[in-house]
Amino acid sequence: MKKLILAALLLAAPISAEAPKGAALPDWMAGTWMTEEGASWTDEVWTDPRGGMMLGVSRTGFGSEVNTWEVIRIEQRKDGTMAYVAQPKGKEPVTFPMVLISDAAIEFANPAHDYPQRIRYWRQGKLLVAEISLLDGSRSMRWNYRPVIPPQDE
């Protein structure tokens, strides 16, 4: 029930003109994450917060082919705000200011961007869930990432 309430709150959350300031970076996103559906797959890796920044990389593919990739960062700004900066395939960076944060969820939005306009991450138990959409929630795409456990040294 708690998960349903969190999901409902995230979907209904208005885009605030006054973004939260001074929030800590979402350390609960750090790690190596993966999702697979048949031959389709997506990997996403996030560093631990350090120096006011988390760095991320993502790649999506089918079978042995990579279809798309991007370099991402979440940064704390000098004014106390936070932003998600994406560079799909290394193109010019696109900034999405943070509009919502909690202990296990974060949301960024950029109404001026064509697509996506909203980017959300939240934890659902051991899963990391990511979703992109237009501001109204339409045209959504969701990834349910499971943690990738590194091999244990013998």
N, CA, C and O atoms as a GROMACS GRO file, in nm:
protein
  616
    1MET      N    1   0.081  -0.119   0.000
    1MET     CA    2   0.000   0.000   0.000
    1MET      C    3   0.086   0.126   0.000
    1MET      O    4   0.056   0.223  -0.069
    2LYS      N    5   0.195   0.123   0.080
    2LYS     CA    6   0.285   0.237   0.088
    2LYS      C    7   0.343   0.269  -0.050
    2LYS      O    8   0.357   0.386  -0.086
    3LYS      N    9   0.376   0.165  -0.128
    3LYS     CA   10   0.431   0.184  -0.262
    3LYS      C   11   0.329   0.249  -0.355
    3LYS      O   12   0.364   0.335  -0.436
    4LEU      N   13   0.202   0.208  -0.342
    4LEU     CA   14   0.098   0.267  -0.425
    4LEU      C   15   0.077   0.414  -0.392
    4LEU      O   16   0.056   0.496  -0.481
    5ILE      N   17   0.083   0.447  -0.263
    5ILE     CA   18   0.067   0.587  -0.223
    5ILE      C   19   0.181   0.670  -0.277
    5ILE      O   20   0.158   0.779  -0.330
    6LEU      N   21   0.307   0.620  -0.266
    6LEU     CA   22   0.421   0.693  -0.319
    6LEU      C   23   0.407   0.713  -0.469
    6LEU      O   24   0.432   0.823  -0.520
    7ALA      N   25   0.368   0.609  -0.541
    7ALA     CA   26   0.352   0.620  -0.686
    7ALA      C   27   0.243   0.722  -0.721
    7ALA      O   28   0.260   0.801  -0.814
    8ALA      N   29   0.134   0.721  -0.646
    8ALA     CA   30   0.025   0.818  -0.671
    8ALA      C   31   0.072   0.959  -0.644
    8ALA      O   32   0.040   1.050  -0.720
    9LEU      N   33   0.148   0.979  -0.538
    9LEU     CA   34   0.200   1.112  -0.506
    9LEU      C   35   0.294   1.161  -0.616
    9LEU      O   36   0.290   1.278  -0.654
   10LEU      N   37   0.379   1.072  -0.666
   10LEU     CA   38   0.471   1.110  -0.772
   10LEU      C   39   0.397   1.150  -0.899
   10LEU      O   40   0.433   1.247  -0.965
   11LEU      N   41   0.294   1.074  -0.933
   11LEU     CA   42   0.217   1.103  -1.055
   11LEU      C   43   0.139   1.233  -1.041
   11LEU      O   44   0.122   1.305  -1.139
   12ALA      N   45   0.090   1.262  -0.921
   12ALA     CA   46   0.007   1.379  -0.901
   12ALA      C   47   0.086   1.504  -0.864
   12ALA      O   48   0.029   1.612  -0.856
   13ALA      N   49   0.215   1.490  -0.840
   13ALA     CA   50   0.294   1.602  -0.791
   13ALA      C   51   0.296   1.716  -0.892
   13ALA      O   52   0.331   1.695  -1.009
   14PRO      N   53   0.259   1.836  -0.848
   14PRO     CA   54   0.264   1.950  -0.938
   14PRO      C   55   0.409   1.995  -0.958
   14PRO      O   56   0.496   1.969  -0.875
   15ILE      N   57   0.433   2.061  -1.068
   15ILE     CA   58   0.565   2.117  -1.092
   15ILE      C   59   0.572   2.248  -1.015
   15ILE      O   60   0.500   2.343  -1.043
   16SER      N   61   0.660   2.250  -0.918
   16SER     CA   62   0.673   2.364  -0.829
   16SER      C   63   0.759   2.473  -0.893
   16SER      O   64   0.859   2.443  -0.958
   17ALA      N   65   0.719   2.597  -0.875
   17ALA     CA   66   0.800   2.709  -0.923
   17ALA      C   67   0.920   2.729  -0.830
   17ALA      O   68   1.023   2.780  -0.873
   18GLU      N   69   0.907   2.690  -0.704
   18GLU     CA   70   1.014   2.703  -0.605
   18GLU      C   71   1.069   2.564  -0.575
   18GLU      O   72   1.011   2.491  -0.495
   19ALA      N   73   1.179   2.529  -0.639
   19ALA     CA   74   1.238   2.396  -0.619
   19ALA      C   75   1.300   2.386  -0.480
   19ALA      O   76   1.350   2.486  -0.427
   20PRO      N   77   1.298   2.267  -0.420
   20PRO     CA   78   1.362   2.249  -0.289
   20PRO      C   79   1.511   2.282  -0.297
   20PRO      O   80   1.578   2.249  -0.395
   21LYS      N   81   1.562   2.348  -0.192
   21LYS     CA   82   1.704   2.385  -0.190
   21LYS      C   83   1.774   2.313  -0.075
   21LYS      O   84   1.713   2.286   0.028
   22GLY      N   85   1.902   2.284  -0.095
   22GLY     CA   86   1.983   2.226   0.011
   22GLY      C   87   1.963   2.077   0.034
   22GLY      O   88   2.015   2.023   0.131
   23ALA      N   89   1.890   2.010  -0.053
   23ALA     CA   90   1.867   1.866  -0.036
   23ALA      C   91   1.995   1.789  -0.069
   23ALA      O   92   2.077   1.834  -0.150
   24ALA      N   93   2.010   1.674  -0.006
   24ALA     CA   94   2.126   1.588  -0.032
   24ALA      C   95   2.106   1.514  -0.163
   24ALA      O   96   1.994   1.483  -0.203
   25LEU      N   97   2.217   1.485  -0.229
   25LEU     CA   98   2.211   1.405  -0.351
   25LEU      C   99   2.153   1.267  -0.320
   25LEU      O  100   2.172   1.215  -0.210
   26PRO      N  101   2.082   1.207  -0.416
   26PRO     CA  102   2.013   1.078  -0.393
   26PRO      C  103   2.109   0.958  -0.391
   26PRO      O  104   2.120   0.886  -0.490
   27ASP      N  105   2.178   0.938  -0.279
   27ASP     CA  106   2.276   0.829  -0.269
   27ASP      C  107   2.213   0.692  -0.289
   27ASP      O  108   2.284   0.596  -0.320
   28TRP      N  109   2.082   0.680  -0.272
   28TRP     CA  110   2.011   0.553  -0.292
   28TRP      C  111   2.007   0.512  -0.440
   28TRP      O  112   1.965   0.401  -0.471
   29MET      N  113   2.051   0.600  -0.531
   29MET     CA  114   2.058   0.566  -0.674
   29MET      C  115   2.192   0.504  -0.711
   29MET      O  116   2.204   0.442  -0.816
   30ALA      N  117   2.294   0.522  -0.626
   30ALA     CA  118   2.430   0.477  -0.658
   30ALA      C  119   2.433   0.326  -0.680
   30ALA      O  120   2.370   0.250  -0.607
   31GLY      N  121   2.506   0.285  -0.781
   31GLY     CA  122   2.522   0.143  -0.809
   31GLY      C  123   2.510   0.112  -0.956
   31GLY      O  124   2.498   0.202  -1.040
   32THR      N  125   2.514  -0.015  -0.987
   32THR     CA  126   2.500  -0.064  -1.124
   32THR      C  127   2.364  -0.132  -1.133
   32THR      O  128   2.333  -0.222  -1.055
   33TRP      N  129   2.284  -0.089  -1.230
   33TRP     CA  130   2.146  -0.133  -1.243
   33TRP      C  131   2.123  -0.188  -1.384
   33TRP      O  132   2.187  -0.146  -1.480
   34MET      N  133   2.030  -0.284  -1.395
   34MET     CA  134   2.004  -0.347  -1.524
   34MET      C  135   1.859  -0.390  -1.535
   34MET      O  136   1.797  -0.429  -1.436
   35THR      N  137   1.806  -0.383  -1.655
   35THR     CA  138   1.675  -0.439  -1.683
   35THR      C  139   1.683  -0.511  -1.818
   35THR      O  140   1.752  -0.467  -1.910
   36GLU      N  141   1.611  -0.622  -1.828
   36GLU     CA  142   1.608  -0.702  -1.951
   36GLU      C  143   1.466  -0.747  -1.978
   36GLU      O  144   1.392  -0.785  -1.887
   37GLU      N  145   1.429  -0.743  -2.105
   37GLU     CA  146   1.301  -0.798  -2.148
   37GLU      C  147   1.325  -0.864  -2.282
   37GLU      O  148   1.337  -0.798  -2.385
   38GLY      N  149   1.334  -0.997  -2.279
   38GLY     CA  150   1.372  -1.069  -2.400
   38GLY      C  151   1.514  -1.030  -2.438
   38GLY      O  152   1.604  -1.035  -2.354
   39ALA      N  153   1.535  -0.990  -2.563
   39ALA     CA  154   1.668  -0.949  -2.608
   39ALA      C  155   1.695  -0.801  -2.585
   39ALA      O  156   1.807  -0.754  -2.608
   40SER      N  157   1.594  -0.725  -2.539
   40SER     CA  158   1.611  -0.582  -2.511
   40SER      C  159   1.668  -0.564  -2.370
   40SER      O  160   1.630  -0.635  -2.278
   41TRP      N  161   1.759  -0.469  -2.355
   41TRP     CA  162   1.821  -0.447  -2.225
   41TRP      C  163   1.860  -0.300  -2.208
   41TRP      O  164   1.880  -0.227  -2.306
   42THR      N  165   1.871  -0.259  -2.084
   42THR     CA  166   1.922  -0.127  -2.049
   42THR      C  167   2.006  -0.141  -1.923
   42THR      O  168   1.966  -0.206  -1.827
   43ASP      N  169   2.123  -0.079  -1.924
   43ASP     CA  170   2.211  -0.071  -1.808
   43ASP      C  171   2.220   0.076  -1.767
   43ASP      O  172   2.220   0.165  -1.852
   44GLU      N  173   2.226   0.100  -1.637
   44GLU     CA  174   2.247   0.235  -1.587
   44GLU      C  175   2.339   0.224  -1.466
   44GLU      O  176   2.318   0.141  -1.378
   45VAL      N  177   2.441   0.309  -1.462
   45VAL     CA  178   2.539   0.308  -1.353
   45VAL      C  179   2.547   0.449  -1.295
   45VAL      O  180   2.557   0.547  -1.369
   46TRP      N  181   2.542   0.458  -1.161
   46TRP     CA  182   2.553   0.586  -1.091
   46TRP      C  183   2.663   0.579  -0.986
   46TRP      O  184   2.670   0.483  -0.910
   47THR      N  185   2.748   0.680  -0.983
   47THR     CA  186   2.852   0.687  -0.880
   47THR      C  187   2.792   0.733  -0.748
   47THR      O  188   2.681   0.788  -0.743
   48ASP      N  189   2.868   0.710  -0.641
   48ASP     CA  190   2.830   0.766  -0.512
   48ASP      C  191   2.841   0.918  -0.520
   48ASP      O  192   2.920   0.970  -0.599
   49PRO      N  193   2.762   0.990  -0.440
   49PRO     CA  194   2.775   1.136  -0.438
   49PRO      C  195   2.914   1.177  -0.389
   49PRO      O  196   2.964   1.123  -0.290
   50ARG      N  197   2.974   1.271  -0.457
   50ARG     CA  198   3.103   1.323  -0.415
   50ARG      C  199   3.125   1.457  -0.481
   50ARG      O  200   3.103   1.473  -0.601
   51GLY      N  201   3.169   1.554  -0.402
   51GLY     CA  202   3.198   1.686  -0.458
   51GLY      C  203   3.075   1.754  -0.514
   51GLY      O  204   3.086   1.835  -0.607
   52GLY      N  205   2.957   1.723  -0.460
   52GLY     CA  206   2.834   1.787  -0.507
   52GLY      C  207   2.781   1.732  -0.638
   52GLY      O  208   2.704   1.799  -0.707
   53MET      N  209   2.823   1.610  -0.673
   53MET     CA  210   2.783   1.555  -0.802
   53MET      C  211   2.774   1.402  -0.798
   53MET      O  212   2.848   1.336  -0.725
   54MET      N  213   2.682   1.349  -0.876
   54MET     CA  214   2.677   1.206  -0.907
   54MET      C  215   2.689   1.195  -1.058
   54MET      O  216   2.623   1.268  -1.131
   55LEU      N  217   2.773   1.104  -1.105
   55LEU     CA  218   2.787   1.082  -1.249
   55LEU      C  219   2.717   0.953  -1.286
   55LEU      O  220   2.721   0.855  -1.212
   56GLY      N  221   2.654   0.954  -1.403
   56GLY     CA  222   2.583   0.836  -1.450
   56GLY      C  223   2.609   0.811  -1.597
   56GLY      O  224   2.641   0.902  -1.672
   57VAL      N  225   2.595   0.685  -1.635
   57VAL     CA  226   2.599   0.646  -1.776
   57VAL      C  227   2.487   0.545  -1.798
   57VAL      O  228   2.452   0.467  -1.709
   58SER      N  229   2.432   0.548  -1.916
   58SER     CA  230   2.325   0.457  -1.950
   58SER      C  231   2.344   0.411  -2.094
   58SER      O  232   2.389   0.487  -2.180
   59ARG      N  233   2.308   0.286  -2.118
   59ARG     CA  234   2.309   0.235  -2.256
   59ARG      C  235   2.193   0.139  -2.270
   59ARG      O  236   2.157   0.067  -2.177
   60THR      N  237   2.135   0.141  -2.390
   60THR     CA  238   2.020   0.056  -2.421
   60THR      C  239   2.051  -0.019  -2.549
   60THR      O  240   2.110   0.035  -2.642
   61GLY      N  241   2.010  -0.145  -2.552
   61GLY     CA  242   2.039  -0.222  -2.671
   61GLY      C  243   1.943  -0.338  -2.693
   61GLY      O  244   1.848  -0.359  -2.619
   62PHE      N  245   1.974  -0.410  -2.798
   62PHE     CA  246   1.898  -0.529  -2.836
   62PHE      C  247   2.001  -0.634  -2.875
   62PHE      O  248   2.081  -0.613  -2.966
   63GLY      N  249   1.998  -0.748  -2.806
   63GLY     CA  250   2.099  -0.851  -2.832
   63GLY      C  251   2.237  -0.796  -2.801
   63GLY      O  252   2.262  -0.746  -2.691
   64SER      N  253   2.328  -0.807  -2.898
   64SER     CA  254   2.464  -0.758  -2.877
   64SER      C  255   2.486  -0.616  -2.928
   64SER      O  256   2.597  -0.564  -2.923
   65GLU      N  257   2.378  -0.551  -2.977
   65GLU     CA  258   2.390  -0.417  -3.033
   65GLU      C  259   2.347  -0.309  -2.934
   65GLU      O  260   2.247  -0.326  -2.864
   66VAL      N  261   2.423  -0.199  -2.926
   66VAL     CA  262   2.385  -0.082  -2.846
   66VAL      C  263   2.306   0.010  -2.939
   66VAL      O  264   2.354   0.048  -3.045
   67ASN      N  265   2.184   0.045  -2.898
   67ASN     CA  266   2.100   0.134  -2.978
   67ASN      C  267   2.120   0.280  -2.942
   67ASN      O  268   2.120   0.367  -3.029
   68THR      N  269   2.136   0.307  -2.813
   68THR     CA  270   2.154   0.445  -2.769
   68THR      C  271   2.231   0.445  -2.638
   68THR      O  272   2.236   0.344  -2.568
   69TRP      N  273   2.290   0.558  -2.604
   69TRP     CA  274   2.364   0.573  -2.480
   69TRP      C  275   2.362   0.719  -2.439
   69TRP      O  276   2.336   0.807  -2.520
   70GLU      N  277   2.389   0.742  -2.310
   70GLU     CA  278   2.400   0.881  -2.266
   70GLU      C  279   2.486   0.892  -2.141
   70GLU      O  280   2.502   0.797  -2.064
   71VAL      N  281   2.541   1.010  -2.126
   71VAL     CA  282   2.616   1.047  -2.007
   71VAL      C  283   2.526   1.142  -1.928
   71VAL      O  284   2.465   1.233  -1.984
   72ILE      N  285   2.518   1.120  -1.796
   72ILE     CA  286   2.424   1.194  -1.713
   72ILE      C  287   2.498   1.242  -1.588
   72ILE      O  288   2.596   1.182  -1.546
   73ARG      N  289   2.450   1.350  -1.530
   73ARG     CA  290   2.499   1.389  -1.398
   73ARG      C  291   2.386   1.454  -1.320
   73ARG      O  292   2.297   1.518  -1.375
   74ILE      N  293   2.394   1.436  -1.190
   74ILE     CA  294   2.306   1.509  -1.098
   74ILE      C  295   2.399   1.596  -1.017
   74ILE      O  296   2.492   1.547  -0.953
   75GLU      N  297   2.373   1.727  -1.020
   75GLU     CA  298   2.466   1.818  -0.954
   75GLU      C  299   2.394   1.913  -0.860
   75GLU      O  300   2.282   1.957  -0.885
   76GLN      N  301   2.462   1.941  -0.750
   76GLN     CA  302   2.416   2.045  -0.658
   76GLN      C  303   2.475   2.176  -0.707
   76GLN      O  304   2.594   2.183  -0.738
   77ARG      N  305   2.394   2.276  -0.714
   77ARG     CA  306   2.439   2.405  -0.764
   77ARG      C  307   2.473   2.498  -0.649
   77ARG      O  308   2.430   2.475  -0.536
   78LYS      N  309   2.550   2.602  -0.677
   78LYS     CA  310   2.592   2.697  -0.573
   78LYS      C  311   2.476   2.764  -0.503
   78LYS      O  312   2.488   2.805  -0.387
   79ASP      N  313   2.361   2.777  -0.572
   79ASP     CA  314   2.245   2.841  -0.511
   79ASP      C  315   2.163   2.744  -0.425
   79ASP      O  316   2.058   2.781  -0.372
   80GLY      N  317   2.211   2.619  -0.411
   80GLY     CA  318   2.143   2.520  -0.327
   80GLY      C  319   2.044   2.432  -0.401
   80GLY      O  320   1.989   2.339  -0.343
   81THR      N  321   2.020   2.461  -0.529
   81THR     CA  322   1.929   2.377  -0.607
   81THR      C  323   2.005   2.258  -0.664
   81THR      O  324   2.128   2.251  -0.654
   82MET      N  325   1.932   2.166  -0.723
   82MET     CA  326   1.990   2.046  -0.782
   82MET      C  327   1.935   2.033  -0.925
   82MET      O  328   1.824   2.077  -0.953
   83ALA      N  329   2.014   1.972  -1.013
   83ALA     CA  330   1.969   1.953  -1.151
   83ALA      C  331   2.023   1.823  -1.206
   83ALA      O  332   2.128   1.774  -1.165
   84TYR      N  333   1.948   1.768  -1.300
   84TYR     CA  334   1.983   1.648  -1.377
   84TYR      C  335   2.028   1.700  -1.513
   84TYR      O  336   1.954   1.774  -1.578
   85VAL      N  337   2.146   1.663  -1.557
   85VAL     CA  338   2.198   1.711  -1.685
   85VAL      C  339   2.226   1.588  -1.772
   85VAL      O  340   2.308   1.503  -1.736
   86ALA      N  341   2.158   1.579  -1.885
   86ALA     CA  342   2.169   1.464  -1.973
   86ALA      C  343   2.236   1.503  -2.104
   86ALA      O  344   2.214   1.612  -2.157
   87GLN      N  345   2.320   1.412  -2.154
   87GLN     CA  346   2.384   1.430  -2.283
   87GLN      C  347   2.367   1.301  -2.364
   87GLN      O  348   2.459   1.219  -2.370
   88PRO      N  349   2.248   1.284  -2.427
   88PRO     CA  350   2.228   1.163  -2.508
   88PRO      C  351   2.327   1.158  -2.624
   88PRO      O  352   2.341   1.253  -2.701
   89LYS      N  353   2.395   1.044  -2.634
   89LYS     CA  354   2.495   1.022  -2.739
   89LYS      C  355   2.600   1.133  -2.744
   89LYS      O  356   2.655   1.162  -2.850
   90GLY      N  357   2.627   1.195  -2.628
   90GLY     CA  358   2.730   1.297  -2.619
   90GLY      C  359   2.692   1.432  -2.679
   90GLY      O  360   2.778   1.519  -2.696
   91LYS      N  361   2.565   1.451  -2.712
   91LYS     CA  362   2.520   1.578  -2.770
   91LYS      C  363   2.523   1.689  -2.665
   91LYS      O  364   2.567   1.667  -2.552
   92GLU      N  365   2.476   1.807  -2.702
   92GLU     CA  366   2.471   1.920  -2.610
   92GLU      C  367   2.393   1.883  -2.484
   92GLU      O  368   2.292   1.813  -2.493
   93PRO      N  369   2.439   1.929  -2.367
   93PRO     CA  370   2.369   1.895  -2.243
   93PRO      C  371   2.231   1.961  -2.235
   93PRO      O  372   2.211   2.073  -2.282
   94VAL      N  373   2.137   1.888  -2.175
   94VAL     CA  374   2.002   1.938  -2.148
   94VAL      C  375   1.983   1.932  -1.997
   94VAL      O  376   2.005   1.827  -1.936
   95THR      N  377   1.943   2.043  -1.936
   95THR     CA  378   1.930   2.053  -1.792
   95THR      C  379   1.784   2.042  -1.749
   95THR      O  380   1.696   2.104  -1.808
   96PHE      N  381   1.760   1.962  -1.645
   96PHE     CA  382   1.629   1.942  -1.587
   96PHE      C  383   1.639   1.977  -1.438
   96PHE      O  384   1.692   1.898  -1.361
   97PRO      N  385   1.590   2.094  -1.397
   97PRO     CA  386   1.596   2.129  -1.254
   97PRO      C  387   1.514   2.033  -1.169
   97PRO      O  388   1.412   1.980  -1.213
   98MET      N  389   1.560   2.010  -1.046
   98MET     CA  390   1.487   1.924  -0.953
   98MET      C  391   1.361   1.996  -0.907
   98MET      O  392   1.363   2.116  -0.878
   99VAL      N  393   1.250   1.922  -0.901
   99VAL     CA  394   1.124   1.979  -0.855
   99VAL      C  395   1.066   1.905  -0.736
   99VAL      O  396   0.976   1.956  -0.669
  100LEU      N  397   1.117   1.785  -0.707
  100LEU     CA  398   1.063   1.705  -0.596
  100LEU      C  399   1.171   1.612  -0.546
  100LEU      O  400   1.246   1.554  -0.625
  101ILE      N  401   1.180   1.598  -0.413
  101ILE     CA  402   1.274   1.502  -0.357
  101ILE      C  403   1.219   1.450  -0.225
  101ILE      O  404   1.153   1.523  -0.150
  102SER      N  405   1.245   1.322  -0.198
  102SER     CA  406   1.211   1.260  -0.070
  102SER      C  407   1.322   1.162  -0.037
  102SER      O  408   1.425   1.160  -0.105
  103ASP      N  409   1.304   1.083   0.066
  103ASP     CA  410   1.407   0.986   0.104
  103ASP      C  411   1.431   0.879  -0.003
  103ASP      O  412   1.540   0.821  -0.008
  104ALA      N  413   1.332   0.852  -0.088
  104ALA     CA  414   1.346   0.745  -0.186
  104ALA      C  415   1.290   0.782  -0.323
  104ALA      O  416   1.256   0.693  -0.401
  105ALA      N  417   1.279   0.911  -0.353
  105ALA     CA  418   1.227   0.953  -0.483
  105ALA      C  419   1.284   1.090  -0.519
  105ALA      O  420   1.310   1.173  -0.432
  106ILE      N  421   1.304   1.112  -0.647
  106ILE     CA  422   1.349   1.242  -0.696
  106ILE      C  423   1.289   1.265  -0.834
  106ILE      O  424   1.274   1.172  -0.912
  107GLU      N  425   1.256   1.390  -0.862
  107GLU     CA  426   1.194   1.425  -0.990
  107GLU      C  427   1.255   1.554  -1.042
  107GLU      O  428   1.283   1.647  -0.966
  108PHE      N  429   1.276   1.556  -1.173
  108PHE     CA  430   1.332   1.671  -1.242
  108PHE      C  431   1.238   1.707  -1.357
  108PHE      O  432   1.171   1.620  -1.412
  109ALA      N  433   1.233   1.835  -1.392
  109ALA     CA  434   1.144   1.874  -1.502
  109ALA      C  435   1.202   1.992  -1.580
  109ALA      O  436   1.268   2.080  -1.524
  110ASN      N  437   1.175   1.991  -1.711
  110ASN     CA  438   1.213   2.099  -1.800
  110ASN      C  439   1.099   2.115  -1.901
  110ASN      O  440   1.100   2.048  -2.005
  111PRO      N  441   1.001   2.202  -1.872
  111PRO     CA  442   0.887   2.219  -1.961
  111PRO      C  443   0.923   2.267  -2.102
  111PRO      O  444   0.846   2.247  -2.195
  112ALA      N  445   1.040   2.330  -2.118
  112ALA     CA  446   1.080   2.382  -2.249
  112ALA      C  447   1.140   2.274  -2.338
  112ALA      O  448   1.157   2.295  -2.458
  113HIS      N  449   1.173   2.158  -2.283
  113HIS     CA  450   1.233   2.051  -2.363
  113HIS      C  451   1.124   1.975  -2.437
  113HIS      O  452   1.012   1.962  -2.386
  114ASP      N  453   1.154   1.925  -2.558
  114ASP     CA  454   1.052   1.855  -2.636
  114ASP      C  455   1.012   1.722  -2.570
  114ASP      O  456   0.895   1.699  -2.543
  115TYR      N  457   1.109   1.635  -2.546
  115TYR     CA  458   1.082   1.506  -2.481
  115TYR      C  459   1.214   1.448  -2.437
  115TYR      O  460   1.310   1.446  -2.514
  116PRO      N  461   1.221   1.400  -2.316
  116PRO     CA  462   1.119   1.407  -2.212
  116PRO      C  463   1.116   1.546  -2.149
  116PRO      O  464   1.207   1.626  -2.167
  117GLN      N  465   1.009   1.572  -2.075
  117GLN     CA  466   1.000   1.695  -1.997
  117GLN      C  467   1.011   1.666  -1.847
  117GLN      O  468   1.043   1.754  -1.768
  118ARG      N  469   0.983   1.543  -1.810
  118ARG     CA  470   0.988   1.501  -1.669
  118ARG      C  471   1.070   1.374  -1.659
  118ARG      O  472   1.053   1.281  -1.739
  119ILE      N  473   1.159   1.370  -1.560
  119ILE     CA  474   1.242   1.253  -1.533
  119ILE      C  475   1.228   1.220  -1.386
  119ILE      O  476   1.246   1.307  -1.300
  120ARG      N  477   1.194   1.096  -1.356
  120ARG     CA  478   1.174   1.054  -1.217
  120ARG      C  479   1.254   0.927  -1.188
  120ARG      O  480   1.270   0.840  -1.274
  121TYR      N  481   1.302   0.920  -1.066
  121TYR     CA  482   1.363   0.799  -1.014
  121TYR      C  483   1.304   0.774  -0.877
  121TYR      O  484   1.280   0.868  -0.801
  122TRP      N  485   1.280   0.648  -0.844
  122TRP     CA  486   1.239   0.613  -0.709
  122TRP      C  487   1.277   0.469  -0.681
  122TRP      O  488   1.296   0.388  -0.772
  123ARG      N  489   1.288   0.440  -0.552
  123ARG     CA  490   1.318   0.304  -0.509
  123ARG      C  491   1.189   0.233  -0.477
  123ARG      O  492   1.099   0.290  -0.415
  124GLN      N  493   1.180   0.110  -0.519
  124GLN     CA  494   1.068   0.022  -0.491
  124GLN      C  495   1.129  -0.107  -0.438
  124GLN      O  496   1.159  -0.199  -0.514
  125GLY      N  497   1.148  -0.112  -0.307
  125GLY     CA  498   1.221  -0.224  -0.248
  125GLY      C  499   1.364  -0.222  -0.297
  125GLY      O  500   1.433  -0.121  -0.282
  126LYS      N  501   1.410  -0.332  -0.355
  126LYS     CA  502   1.547  -0.340  -0.406
  126LYS      C  503   1.561  -0.282  -0.547
  126LYS      O  504   1.672  -0.262  -0.596
  127LEU      N  505   1.448  -0.254  -0.612
  127LEU     CA  506   1.451  -0.202  -0.748
  127LEU      C  507   1.473  -0.051  -0.752
  127LEU      O  508   1.433   0.021  -0.660
  128LEU      N  509   1.536  -0.005  -0.858
  128LEU     CA  510   1.542   0.137  -0.891
  128LEU      C  511   1.452   0.155  -1.011
  128LEU      O  512   1.472   0.091  -1.115
  129VAL      N  513   1.351   0.240  -0.999
  129VAL     CA  514   1.257   0.263  -1.108
  129VAL      C  515   1.287   0.400  -1.168
  129VAL      O  516   1.304   0.498  -1.095
  130ALA      N  517   1.292   0.406  -1.299
  130ALA     CA  518   1.314   0.532  -1.371
  130ALA      C  519   1.198   0.550  -1.468
  130ALA      O  520   1.150   0.454  -1.529
  131GLU      N  521   1.154   0.675  -1.482
  131GLU     CA  522   1.045   0.704  -1.574
  131GLU      C  523   1.068   0.839  -1.639
  131GLU      O  524   1.108   0.935  -1.573
  132ILE      N  525   1.043   0.846  -1.768
  132ILE     CA  526   1.044   0.972  -1.841
  132ILE      C  527   0.906   0.992  -1.901
  132ILE      O  528   0.836   0.896  -1.932
  133SER      N  529   0.867   1.120  -1.918
  133SER     CA  530   0.735   1.148  -1.975
  133SER      C  531   0.728   1.296  -2.013
  133SER      O  532   0.822   1.373  -1.992
  134LEU      N  533   0.614   1.333  -2.069
  134LEU     CA  534   0.581   1.475  -2.082
  134LEU      C  535   0.538   1.523  -1.944
  134LEU      O  536   0.517   1.442  -1.854
  135LEU      N  537   0.524   1.654  -1.926
  135LEU     CA  538   0.486   1.707  -1.794
  135LEU      C  539   0.356   1.650  -1.741
  135LEU      O  540   0.342   1.630  -1.620
  136ASP      N  541   0.261   1.624  -1.829
  136ASP     CA  542   0.130   1.574  -1.785
  136ASP      C  543   0.131   1.424  -1.759
  136ASP      O  544   0.028   1.366  -1.726
  137GLY      N  545   0.248   1.360  -1.774
  137GLY     CA  546   0.258   1.216  -1.750
  137GLY      C  547   0.235   1.131  -1.874
  137GLY      O  548   0.254   1.010  -1.870
  138SER      N  549   0.196   1.193  -1.985
  138SER     CA  550   0.172   1.116  -2.107
  138SER      C  551   0.305   1.078  -2.173
  138SER      O  552   0.410   1.133  -2.140
  139ARG      N  553   0.297   0.983  -2.265
  139ARG     CA  554   0.412   0.931  -2.338
  139ARG      C  555   0.520   0.879  -2.242
  139ARG      O  556   0.639   0.896  -2.266
  140SER      N  557   0.476   0.817  -2.135
  140SER     CA  558   0.571   0.770  -2.035
  140SER      C  559   0.642   0.642  -2.080
  140SER      O  560   0.586   0.557  -2.149
  141MET      N  561   0.766   0.632  -2.038
  141MET     CA  562   0.847   0.511  -2.054
  141MET      C  563   0.905   0.482  -1.917
  141MET      O  564   0.950   0.573  -1.847
  142ARG      N  565   0.905   0.354  -1.878
  142ARG     CA  566   0.950   0.316  -1.744
  142ARG      C  567   1.049   0.200  -1.752
  142ARG      O  568   1.035   0.109  -1.833
  143TRP      N  569   1.149   0.207  -1.665
  143TRP     CA  570   1.248   0.102  -1.650
  143TRP      C  571   1.248   0.056  -1.505
  143TRP      O  572   1.259   0.137  -1.414
  144ASN      N  573   1.237  -0.073  -1.484
  144ASN     CA  574   1.245  -0.133  -1.350
  144ASN      C  575   1.380  -0.202  -1.340
  144ASN      O  576   1.396  -0.316  -1.381
  145TYR      N  577   1.476  -0.130  -1.284
  145TYR     CA  578   1.613  -0.181  -1.276
  145TYR      C  579   1.632  -0.268  -1.152
  145TYR      O  580   1.585  -0.236  -1.043
  146ARG      N  581   1.703  -0.378  -1.170
  146ARG     CA  582   1.745  -0.459  -1.057
  146ARG      C  583   1.893  -0.431  -1.035
  146ARG      O  584   1.965  -0.399  -1.130
  147PRO      N  585   1.940  -0.444  -0.911
  147PRO     CA  586   2.083  -0.420  -0.888
  147PRO      C  587   2.166  -0.532  -0.948
  147PRO      O  588   2.127  -0.648  -0.946
  148VAL      N  589   2.281  -0.495  -1.002
  148VAL     CA  590   2.375  -0.593  -1.054
  148VAL      C  591   2.474  -0.621  -0.940
  148VAL      O  592   2.541  -0.530  -0.891
  149ILE      N  593   2.480  -0.744  -0.900
  149ILE     CA  594   2.568  -0.783  -0.790
  149ILE      C  595   2.705  -0.817  -0.847
  149ILE      O  596   2.715  -0.907  -0.931
  150PRO      N  597   2.810  -0.747  -0.804
  150PRO     CA  598   2.944  -0.781  -0.857
  150PRO      C  599   2.988  -0.919  -0.809
  150PRO      O  600   2.946  -0.964  -0.703
  151PRO      N  601   3.072  -0.985  -0.887
  151PRO     CA  602   3.120  -1.117  -0.846
  151PRO      C  603   3.200  -1.108  -0.716
  151PRO      O  604   3.274  -1.012  -0.694
  152GLN      N  605   3.184  -1.207  -0.631
  152GLN     CA  606   3.256  -1.212  -0.503
  152GLN      C  607   3.395  -1.267  -0.525
  152GLN      O  608   3.413  -1.364  -0.598
  153ASP      N  609   3.494  -1.205  -0.460
  153ASP     CA  610   3.632  -1.257  -0.464
  153ASP      C  611   3.638  -1.387  -0.387
  153ASP      O  612   3.574  -1.401  -0.283
  154GLU      N  613   3.713  -1.480  -0.436
  154GLU     CA  614   3.726  -1.608  -0.366
  154GLU      C  615   3.848  -1.610  -0.279
  154GLU      O  616   3.874  -1.710  -0.213
   0.00000   0.00000   0.00000
